[in-house]
């Protein structure tokens, strides 16, 4: 079972890329340049995706800011209107009418 193990380890010791090309001493510098350009394009793709997610969260944050700002303005206007007119708001019980004596 262990016969030929060193020979098998020697063949497995080389590093190959998915294209079926084995890296040797002769082509190592070319492979380094190929890996460099592949990594550069991979990083550009990741940066493009991260920029898209960043824009999504930025626009969602702006949406939430304006949403709650306008909801607050509506709430203040309703409070002011009901304070001026003397009407009870939704959920508040009106004061019972006073009896005439």
Secondary structure, 3 states (H helix, E strand, C coil): CCCCHHHHHHHHCCCECCCCCECCCCCHHHHHHHHHHHHHHHHHHHHHHHHHHHHHHHHHHHHHHHHHHHHHHHHHHHHHHHHHHCCCCCCCCCCCCCCCC
